[in-house]
Amino acid sequence: MAKLGLKPEAKDGRYYYGTFPETSLMALAGYVKYFVAIVKEKEGITAVFSEDIRENMGLYSQKKIEGPFCLITFEAKTSLGAVGITAAASSALAKEKIPANMVAGYFHDHVLVPFEKKDAAIACLAKL
């Protein structure tokens, strides 16, 4: 397989997951600059956010805040139509026993890994 050249880069800081009722969306709007991803699910809103607002998000979250995670961004521009990027990254991390949560953006793909495994994850992904 040809090298993908994803250029993984660990972002500064720690990131967390929380789940929120839809009724809290207006209250959460003031924090949007700290969000990395927001997903609407039937159970509520899932958001990934920076450590800067962890304490505040605990006031709104339906469940325990999960984290910390390291946010790794593939700096190479990826296409929404690209085939196999998520599979290659998650498979490589799985072989190293590193849990991974993939997030696709319009311009870049991202992966959240347990913060304590960030160095191993970057080394693993840099080989792709």
Beta strands, then each sheet from edge to edge (+ up, - down):
strand 1: 8-10
strand 2: 15-20
strand 3: 35-41
strand 4: 44-50
strand 5: 66-74
strand 6: 101-104
strand 7: 109-114
sheet 1: 1+ 5- 2+ 4- 3+
sheet 2: 1+ 5- 7+ 6-
end
